[in-house]
């Protein structure tokens, strides 16, 4: 089985796939109520242990969306990028410590390309990915806010699925 994480300090998307591509879990871990970095890490550690202790999940491979590598004006600040990279590294270590599996990193654009998702110029990648899943994955259903927008966690859940599917495709390439 494959575990995939789209790590963020506010919401982390989580997907577990079997090797046939069946989605066994697709959820979001919310860290917004945590006041400190360490509270977020503690909550993530608890969630990772829950996955490890679930007898239905025999995780053998773990894929994580690679952290942003460069500062882009108008997007995240350098401080935000550093915090995200620190959280990504910490959660990767917790996964290794708990499962004994080294995390494999996949860039978001690489994962989308592997899954056949093209982002048209000027469009937000997260919105395109979400719409792709709504159009192509019958199991993927979202809840909407009172204003008619998808709730934010579904973007992270969609991204974690794309990372999981890209990881599955990599596994299939290795076997053939």
MDAnalysis code that builds the backbone (N, CA, C; Angstrom):
import MDAnalysis as mda
import numpy as np

u = mda.Universe.empty(528, n_residues=176, atom_resindex=np.repeat(np.arange(176), 3), trajectory=True)
u.add_TopologyAttr("name", ["N", "CA", "C"] * 176)
u.add_TopologyAttr("resid", np.arange(1, 177))
u.add_TopologyAttr("resname", ["UNK", "UNK", "UNK", "UNK", "UNK", "UNK", "UNK", "UNK", "UNK", "UNK", "UNK", "UNK", "UNK", "UNK", "UNK", "UNK", "UNK", "UNK", "UNK", "UNK", "UNK", "UNK", "UNK", "UNK", "UNK", "UNK", "UNK", "UNK", "UNK", "UNK", "UNK", "UNK", "UNK", "UNK", "UNK", "UNK", "UNK", "UNK", "UNK", "UNK", "UNK", "UNK", "UNK", "UNK", "UNK", "UNK", "UNK", "UNK", "UNK", "UNK", "UNK", "UNK", "UNK", "UNK", "UNK", "UNK", "UNK", "UNK", "UNK", "UNK", "UNK", "UNK", "UNK", "UNK", "UNK", "UNK", "UNK", "UNK", "UNK", "UNK", "UNK", "UNK", "UNK", "UNK", "UNK", "UNK", "UNK", "UNK", "UNK", "UNK", "UNK", "UNK", "UNK", "UNK", "UNK", "UNK", "UNK", "UNK", "UNK", "UNK", "UNK", "UNK", "UNK", "UNK", "UNK", "UNK", "UNK", "UNK", "UNK", "UNK", "UNK", "UNK", "UNK", "UNK", "UNK", "UNK", "UNK", "UNK", "UNK", "UNK", "UNK", "UNK", "UNK", "UNK", "UNK", "UNK", "UNK", "UNK", "UNK", "UNK", "UNK", "UNK", "UNK", "UNK", "UNK", "UNK", "UNK", "UNK", "UNK", "UNK", "UNK", "UNK", "UNK", "UNK", "UNK", "UNK", "UNK", "UNK", "UNK", "UNK", "UNK", "UNK", "UNK", "UNK", "UNK", "UNK", "UNK", "UNK", "UNK", "UNK", "UNK", "UNK", "UNK", "UNK", "UNK", "UNK", "UNK", "UNK", "UNK", "UNK", "UNK", "UNK", "UNK", "UNK", "UNK", "UNK", "UNK", "UNK", "UNK", "UNK", "UNK", "UNK", "UNK", "UNK", "UNK", "UNK"])
u.atoms.positions = np.array([
    [0.831, -1.186, 0.000],
    [0.000, 0.000, 0.000],
    [0.872, 1.245, 0.000],
    [0.289, 2.307, -0.511],
    [0.988, 3.572, -0.653],
    [0.329, 4.606, 0.251],
    [1.157, 5.342, 0.983],
    [0.713, 6.494, 1.752],
    [1.276, 7.727, 1.066],
    [0.427, 8.723, 0.843],
    [0.884, 9.976, 0.247],
    [0.410, 11.145, 1.088],
    [1.300, 12.118, 1.251],
    [0.997, 13.296, 2.053],
    [1.251, 14.564, 1.254],
    [0.311, 15.493, 1.343],
    [0.490, 16.853, 0.845],
    [0.585, 17.709, 2.102],
    [1.820, 17.955, 2.530],
    [2.066, 18.546, 3.850],
    [1.970, 20.068, 3.820],
    [1.222, 20.569, 4.783],
    [1.129, 22.000, 5.022],
    [0.950, 22.192, 6.519],
    [1.321, 23.357, 7.007],
    [1.191, 23.608, 8.444],
    [-0.244, 23.940, 8.853],
    [-1.136, 24.151, 7.888],
    [-2.534, 24.404, 8.240],
    [-3.400, 23.173, 8.004],
    [-3.256, 22.545, 6.829],
    [-4.010, 21.332, 6.499],
    [-3.091, 20.405, 5.708],
    [-3.033, 19.156, 6.101],
    [-2.259, 18.162, 5.365],
    [-3.225, 17.154, 4.752],
    [-3.122, 16.984, 3.437],
    [-3.920, 15.991, 2.738],
    [-3.257, 14.632, 2.848],
    [-4.056, 13.586, 3.043],
    [-3.553, 12.234, 3.264],
    [-4.331, 11.258, 2.389],
    [-3.599, 10.415, 1.647],
    [-4.239, 9.378, 0.837],
    [-3.512, 8.057, 1.041],
    [-4.287, 6.982, 1.158],
    [-3.744, 5.624, 1.151],
    [-4.369, 4.915, -0.046],
    [-3.507, 4.352, -0.895],
    [-3.944, 3.585, -2.071],
    [-3.421, 2.168, -1.966],
    [-4.196, 1.210, -2.480],
    [-3.621, -0.119, -2.646],
    [-2.936, -0.154, -4.018],
    [-2.279, -1.253, -4.327],
    [-1.505, -1.323, -5.576],
    [-2.377, -1.482, -6.818],
    [-3.698, -1.614, -6.620],
    [-4.623, -1.614, -7.754],
    [-5.182, -0.222, -8.015],
    [-4.766, 0.745, -7.195],
    [-5.237, 2.116, -7.356],
    [-6.504, 2.429, -6.591],
    [-6.967, 1.490, -5.767],
    [-8.178, 1.719, -4.980],
    [-7.849, 2.643, -3.802],
    [-8.675, 3.656, -3.627],
    [-8.498, 4.604, -2.531],
    [-9.064, 3.991, -1.251],
    [-8.184, 3.803, -0.279],
    [-8.596, 3.243, 1.006],
    [-8.822, 4.334, 2.044],
    [-8.180, 5.480, 1.832],
    [-8.321, 6.612, 2.735],
    [-7.983, 7.885, 1.973],
    [-8.794, 8.903, 2.161],
    [-8.498, 10.232, 1.614],
    [-9.090, 11.215, 2.610],
    [-8.208, 11.868, 3.364],
    [-8.674, 12.746, 4.429],
    [-7.744, 13.936, 4.594],
    [-8.148, 14.832, 5.471],
    [-7.348, 16.018, 5.778],
    [-7.087, 16.073, 7.278],
    [-5.836, 16.408, 7.610],
    [-5.472, 16.643, 9.001],
    [-5.416, 18.147, 9.207],
    [-6.196, 18.651, 10.145],
    [-6.285, 20.095, 10.393],
    [-5.357, 20.498, 11.537],
    [-4.505, 21.479, 11.272],
    [-3.560, 21.974, 12.280],
    [-3.856, 23.413, 12.689],
    [-4.929, 23.997, 12.172],
    [-5.207, 25.417, 12.425],
    [-5.419, 25.723, 13.903],
    [-5.970, 24.787, 14.646],
    [-6.233, 25.038, 16.072],
    [-4.981, 24.915, 16.930],
    [-3.934, 24.314, 16.381],
    [-2.679, 24.179, 17.126],
    [-2.011, 25.550, 17.212],
    [-1.593, 25.916, 18.399],
    [-1.016, 27.246, 18.596],
    [0.474, 27.310, 18.260],
    [1.181, 26.205, 18.419],
    [2.632, 26.227, 18.196],
    [3.040, 25.160, 17.180],
    [4.239, 25.313, 16.676],
    [4.826, 24.336, 15.764],
    [4.830, 22.955, 16.418],
    [5.182, 22.900, 17.700],
    [5.295, 21.620, 18.394],
    [3.938, 20.955, 18.613],
    [2.885, 21.741, 18.800],
    [1.540, 21.169, 18.895],
    [1.148, 20.531, 17.559],
    [1.520, 21.180, 16.470],
    [1.237, 20.632, 15.138],
    [1.985, 19.317, 14.939],
    [3.243, 19.292, 15.344],
    [4.050, 18.078, 15.208],
    [3.472, 16.953, 16.057],
    [3.039, 17.272, 17.270],
    [2.439, 16.255, 18.161],
    [1.171, 15.676, 17.545],
    [0.315, 16.552, 17.004],
    [-0.912, 16.076, 16.360],
    [-0.584, 15.202, 15.153],
    [0.378, 15.629, 14.333],
    [0.785, 14.840, 13.168],
    [1.343, 13.482, 13.608],
    [2.132, 13.479, 14.664],
    [2.695, 12.226, 15.174],
    [1.572, 11.286, 15.602],
    [0.564, 11.811, 16.280],
    [-0.588, 10.995, 16.687],
    [-1.296, 10.407, 15.464],
    [-1.496, 11.222, 14.438],
    [-2.181, 10.769, 13.215],
    [-1.362, 9.704, 12.488],
    [-0.065, 9.895, 12.415],
    [0.814, 8.926, 11.752],
    [0.784, 7.592, 12.506],
    [0.791, 7.654, 13.819],
    [0.703, 6.426, 14.634],
    [-0.635, 5.717, 14.415],
    [-1.724, 6.494, 14.298],
    [-3.035, 5.899, 14.015],
    [-2.996, 5.110, 12.712],
    [-2.385, 5.696, 11.688],
    [-2.263, 4.989, 10.397],
    [-1.451, 3.708, 10.569],
    [-0.355, 3.825, 11.287],
    [0.526, 2.671, 11.497],
    [-0.177, 1.559, 12.263],
    [-1.016, 1.932, 13.217],
    [-1.698, 0.940, 14.057],
    [-2.977, 0.386, 13.436],
    [-3.380, 0.928, 12.286],
    [-4.588, 0.455, 11.622],
    [-4.272, -0.848, 10.879],
    [-4.874, -1.980, 11.276],
    [-4.555, -3.256, 10.647],
    [-4.984, -3.342, 9.175],
    [-5.844, -2.420, 8.736],
    [-6.270, -2.425, 7.332],
    [-5.224, -1.825, 6.397],
    [-4.254, -1.113, 6.972],
    [-3.233, -0.448, 6.160],
    [-1.875, -1.089, 6.392],
    [-1.337, -1.671, 5.332],
    [0.015, -2.223, 5.374],
    [0.884, -1.354, 4.456],
    [1.266, -0.214, 4.983],
    [2.005, 0.774, 4.202],
    [3.391, 0.241, 3.866],
    [3.746, 0.281, 2.582],
    [5.058, -0.172, 2.117],
    [5.859, 0.937, 1.458],
    [5.163, 1.944, 0.943],
    [5.833, 3.072, 0.287],
    [5.159, 4.357, 0.728],
    [5.975, 5.398, 0.880],
    [5.448, 6.694, 1.295],
    [5.958, 7.762, 0.341],
    [5.023, 8.552, -0.185],
    [5.352, 9.648, -1.090],
    [4.853, 10.947, -0.477],
    [5.695, 11.963, -0.581],
    [5.373, 13.278, -0.041],
    [5.609, 14.302, -1.138],
    [4.695, 15.271, -1.221],
    [4.901, 16.349, -2.177],
    [6.118, 17.163, -1.746],
    [7.026, 17.328, -2.678],
    [8.254, 18.062, -2.421],
    [7.936, 19.506, -2.041],
    [8.664, 20.039, -1.076],
    [8.476, 21.433, -0.661],
    [8.876, 22.368, -1.793],
    [8.257, 23.556, -1.776],
    [8.673, 24.583, -2.736],
    [10.152, 24.869, -2.532],
    [10.867, 25.000, -3.642],
    [12.317, 25.158, -3.567],
    [12.791, 26.597, -3.713],
    [11.920, 27.470, -4.192],
    [12.380, 28.824, -4.467],
    [11.317, 29.840, -4.070],
    [11.784, 31.012, -3.709],
    [10.904, 32.121, -3.376],
    [10.380, 32.733, -4.667],
    [9.067, 32.972, -4.707],
    [8.462, 33.638, -5.865],
    [7.699, 34.852, -5.359],
    [8.056, 36.037, -5.853],
    [7.353, 37.242, -5.398],
    [5.847, 37.115, -5.616],
    [5.094, 37.580, -4.614],
    [3.642, 37.523, -4.700],
    [3.061, 36.228, -4.159],
    [3.907, 35.277, -3.814],
    [3.435, 34.015, -3.254],
    [3.875, 33.932, -1.802],
    [4.345, 32.801, -1.353],
    [4.748, 32.644, 0.038],
    [6.027, 33.411, 0.335],
    [6.101, 33.914, 1.564],
    [7.300, 34.630, 1.998],
    [8.410, 33.623, 2.290],
    [9.625, 34.125, 2.399],
    [10.761, 33.260, 2.731],
    [10.528, 32.578, 4.081],
    [9.961, 33.307, 5.035],
    [9.689, 32.733, 6.359],
    [8.697, 31.576, 6.243],
    [7.651, 31.753, 5.435],
    [6.655, 30.700, 5.240],
    [7.288, 29.473, 4.595],
    [8.126, 29.701, 3.577],
    [8.789, 28.579, 2.909],
    [9.679, 27.807, 3.874],
    [10.399, 28.515, 4.730],
    [11.265, 27.844, 5.705],
    [10.456, 27.044, 6.722],
    [9.361, 27.622, 7.189],
    [8.501, 26.915, 8.146],
    [7.920, 25.660, 7.509],
    [7.459, 25.792, 6.271],
    [6.893, 24.646, 5.564],
    [7.942, 23.551, 5.356],
    [9.150, 23.943, 4.958],
    [10.226, 22.958, 4.756],
    [10.575, 22.262, 6.068],
    [10.583, 23.014, 7.155],
    [10.876, 22.434, 8.472],
    [9.786, 21.432, 8.853],
    [8.523, 21.793, 8.629],
    [7.410, 20.905, 8.965],
    [7.435, 19.661, 8.070],
    [7.719, 19.860, 6.784],
    [7.812, 18.753, 5.841],
    [8.894, 17.767, 6.295],
    [10.063, 18.282, 6.650],
    [11.158, 17.430, 7.108],
    [10.825, 16.706, 8.400],
    [10.162, 17.412, 9.305],
    [9.796, 16.810, 10.593],
    [8.788, 15.682, 10.395],
    [7.764, 15.916, 9.583],
    [6.773, 14.867, 9.331],
    [7.391, 13.694, 8.570],
    [8.301, 13.986, 7.664],
    [9.000, 12.907, 6.950],
    [9.777, 12.042, 7.936],
    [10.424, 12.665, 8.903],
    [11.160, 11.917, 9.925],
    [10.187, 11.088, 10.771],
    [9.036, 11.664, 11.150],
    [8.057, 10.918, 11.939],
    [7.562, 9.690, 11.180],
    [7.342, 9.836, 9.881],
    [6.928, 8.703, 9.051],
    [8.011, 7.628, 9.066],
    [9.264, 8.042, 8.888],
    [10.367, 7.071, 8.887],
    [10.482, 6.386, 10.249],
    [10.405, 7.178, 11.312],
    [10.529, 6.641, 12.669],
    [9.403, 5.652, 12.966],
    [8.205, 5.943, 12.491],
    [7.040, 5.105, 12.792],
    [6.951, 3.877, 11.897],
    [7.122, 4.065, 10.592],
    [6.953, 2.971, 9.635],
    [8.264, 2.286, 9.257],
    [9.388, 2.958, 9.494],
    [10.671, 2.413, 9.051],
    [10.822, 2.478, 7.539],
    [10.131, 3.414, 6.911],
    [10.144, 3.560, 5.455],
    [10.686, 4.940, 5.109],
    [11.671, 4.985, 4.220],
    [12.191, 6.274, 3.769],
    [11.195, 6.918, 2.820],
    [10.904, 8.165, 3.070],
    [9.966, 8.928, 2.256],
    [10.588, 9.209, 0.893],
    [9.762, 9.114, -0.141],
    [10.179, 9.500, -1.497],
    [9.425, 10.769, -1.848],
    [10.142, 11.742, -2.396],
    [9.544, 13.042, -2.690],
    [9.223, 13.146, -4.170],
    [8.051, 13.736, -4.449],
    [7.620, 13.955, -5.827],
    [7.209, 15.418, -5.942],
    [7.729, 16.098, -6.935],
    [7.333, 17.479, -7.183],
    [5.889, 17.536, -7.646],
    [5.187, 18.595, -7.271],
    [3.765, 18.721, -7.611],
    [3.561, 18.715, -9.123],
    [4.375, 19.449, -9.865],
    [4.186, 19.505, -11.321],
    [4.504, 18.160, -11.962],
    [5.493, 17.444, -11.437],
    [5.808, 16.098, -11.937],
    [4.640, 15.155, -11.698],
    [4.056, 15.212, -10.501],
    [2.924, 14.340, -10.165],
    [1.727, 14.640, -11.067],
    [1.444, 15.925, -11.251],
    [0.312, 16.286, -12.114],
    [0.543, 15.788, -13.540],
    [1.752, 15.946, -14.033],
    [2.081, 15.494, -15.391],
    [1.907, 13.976, -15.506],
    [2.387, 13.244, -14.502],
    [2.245, 11.779, -14.490],
    [0.772, 11.366, -14.552],
    [-0.081, 12.180, -13.947],
    [-1.517, 11.873, -13.886],
    [-2.301, 12.476, -15.048],
    [-1.596, 13.112, -15.973],
    [-2.249, 13.674, -17.151],
    [-3.024, 14.952, -16.890],
    [-2.629, 15.693, -15.859],
    [-3.308, 16.946, -15.524],
    [-2.466, 18.108, -16.046],
    [-3.059, 18.901, -16.933],
    [-2.375, 20.066, -17.488],
    [-2.972, 21.324, -16.885],
    [-2.103, 22.224, -16.478],
    [-2.545, 23.483, -15.874],
    [-2.439, 24.588, -16.926],
    [-3.581, 25.084, -17.402],
    [-3.542, 26.171, -18.385],
    [-2.947, 27.442, -17.769],
    [-2.254, 28.209, -18.598],
    [-1.669, 29.462, -18.122],
    [-2.727, 30.342, -17.483],
    [-2.341, 30.925, -16.351],
    [-3.233, 31.848, -15.669],
    [-4.223, 31.198, -14.717],
    [-4.273, 29.874, -14.700],
    [-5.195, 29.189, -13.793],
    [-4.446, 28.651, -12.579],
    [-5.142, 28.581, -11.470],
    [-4.535, 28.073, -10.239],
    [-4.510, 26.546, -10.279],
    [-3.319, 25.994, -10.015],
    [-3.125, 24.547, -10.109],
    [-4.069, 23.781, -9.186],
    [-4.220, 24.245, -7.945],
    [-5.075, 23.519, -6.992],
    [-6.516, 23.412, -7.492],
    [-7.030, 24.489, -8.094],
    [-8.404, 24.474, -8.607],
    [-8.534, 23.526, -9.794],
    [-7.517, 23.487, -10.662],
    [-7.550, 22.594, -11.823],
    [-7.492, 21.137, -11.369],
    [-6.629, 20.852, -10.394],
    [-6.516, 19.486, -9.861],
    [-7.838, 19.050, -9.233],
    [-8.434, 19.915, -8.437],
    [-9.709, 19.594, -7.799],
    [-10.771, 19.286, -8.857],
    [-10.852, 20.110, -9.882],
    [-11.843, 19.901, -10.932],
    [-11.566, 18.605, -11.700],
    [-10.287, 18.295, -11.923],
    [-9.915, 17.051, -12.600],
    [-10.429, 15.845, -11.808],
    [-10.253, 15.875, -10.491],
    [-10.740, 14.767, -9.675],
    [-12.266, 14.697, -9.690],
    [-12.920, 15.836, -9.607],
    [-14.385, 15.837, -9.651],
    [-14.900, 15.272, -10.975],
    [-14.184, 15.544, -12.059],
    [-14.590, 15.076, -13.384],
    [-14.240, 13.612, -13.650],
    [-13.193, 13.093, -12.968],
    [-12.660, 11.778, -13.336],
    [-12.653, 10.723, -12.235],
    [-12.932, 11.112, -11.014],
    [-12.878, 10.162, -9.897],
    [-14.233, 10.158, -9.192],
    [-15.104, 9.197, -9.511],
    [-16.459, 9.180, -8.930],
    [-16.486, 9.157, -7.405],
    [-15.482, 8.598, -6.779],
    [-15.441, 8.512, -5.320],
    [-15.173, 9.872, -4.676],
    [-14.583, 10.819, -5.446],
    [-14.170, 12.111, -4.882],
    [-15.352, 13.079, -4.885],
    [-15.831, 13.385, -3.700],
    [-16.968, 14.284, -3.524],
    [-16.537, 15.370, -2.546],
    [-16.899, 16.607, -2.835],
    [-16.496, 17.703, -1.964],
    [-17.705, 18.333, -1.282],
    [-17.419, 18.986, -0.176],
    [-18.407, 19.810, 0.514],
    [-18.099, 21.259, 0.171],
    [-19.140, 22.079, 0.158],
    [-18.980, 23.482, -0.224],
    [-19.307, 24.406, 0.939],
    [-18.697, 25.585, 0.914],
    [-18.998, 26.611, 1.908],
    [-20.359, 27.220, 1.587],
    [-20.846, 28.058, 2.469],
    [-22.133, 28.708, 2.228],
    [-22.075, 29.657, 1.036],
    [-20.862, 30.001, 0.600],
    [-20.674, 30.870, -0.568],
    [-20.514, 30.075, -1.865],
    [-20.599, 28.738, -1.762],
    [-20.519, 27.902, -2.959],
    [-19.123, 27.500, -3.385],
    [-18.119, 27.762, -2.550],
    [-16.744, 27.371, -2.861],
    [-16.415, 26.047, -2.176],
    [-15.555, 25.232, -2.803],
    [-15.146, 23.994, -2.127],
    [-14.446, 24.321, -0.807],
    [-14.733, 23.548, 0.235],
    [-14.022, 23.735, 1.500],
    [-12.533, 23.482, 1.259],
    [-11.696, 24.239, 1.953],
    [-10.252, 24.268, 1.663],
    [-9.566, 22.909, 1.769],
    [-10.014, 22.046, 2.679],
    [-9.320, 20.764, 2.856],
    [-9.394, 19.866, 1.621],
    [-10.399, 20.076, 0.778],
    [-10.540, 19.217, -0.403],
    [-9.447, 19.466, -1.437],
    [-8.883, 20.658, -1.449],
    [-7.755, 20.927, -2.336],
    [-6.540, 20.100, -1.908],
    [-6.310, 20.023, -0.596],
    [-5.181, 19.251, -0.071],
    [-5.414, 17.754, -0.225],
    [-6.654, 17.322, -0.052],
    [-6.985, 15.913, -0.248],
    [-6.787, 15.522, -1.710],
    [-7.176, 16.413, -2.621],
    [-6.983, 16.157, -4.053],
    [-5.495, 16.076, -4.377],
    [-4.715, 17.004, -3.838],
    [-3.273, 16.996, -4.096],
    [-2.612, 15.728, -3.558],
    [-3.043, 15.267, -2.381],
    [-2.441, 14.047, -1.838],
    [-2.790, 12.838, -2.705],
    [-3.989, 12.827, -3.284],
    [-4.353, 11.740, -4.187],
    [-3.466, 11.753, -5.435],
    [-3.210, 12.925, -5.978],
    [-2.359, 13.028, -7.170],
    [-0.945, 12.538, -6.852],
    [-0.430, 12.871, -5.682],
    [0.887, 12.376, -5.270],
    [0.850, 10.854, -5.133],
    [-0.219, 10.320, -4.540],
    [-0.352, 8.863, -4.377],
    [-0.418, 8.169, -5.732],
    [-1.210, 8.715, -6.637],
    [-1.350, 8.094, -7.952],
    [-0.033, 8.154, -8.730],
    [0.662, 9.277, -8.636],
    [1.977, 9.378, -9.287],
    [2.942, 8.364, -8.676],
    [2.880, 8.188, -7.362],
    [3.714, 7.185, -6.699],
    [3.368, 5.781, -7.172],
    [2.081, 5.493, -7.332],
    [1.648, 4.191, -7.842],
    [2.184, 3.965, -9.248],
    [2.101, 4.976, -10.094],
    [2.631, 4.852, -11.456],
    [4.128, 4.608, -11.448],
    [4.854, 5.251, -10.537],
    [6.300, 5.000, -10.400],
    [6.561, 3.556, -9.986],
    [5.753, 3.050, -9.046],
    [5.887, 1.646, -8.607],
    [5.661, 0.694, -9.768],
    [4.660, 0.981, -10.594],
    [4.358, 0.132, -11.741],
    [5.475, 0.171, -12.772],
    [6.105, 1.325, -12.950],
    [7.230, 1.440, -13.887],
    [8.424, 0.622, -13.398],
    [8.644, 0.639, -12.092],
    [9.768, -0.114, -11.510],
    [9.564, -1.610, -11.704],
    [8.300, -2.084, -11.533],
    [8.003, -3.517, -11.653],
    [8.096, -4.018, -13.091],
    [7.843, -3.138, -14.065],
    [7.848, -3.602, -15.455],
    [9.187, -3.434, -16.126],
])
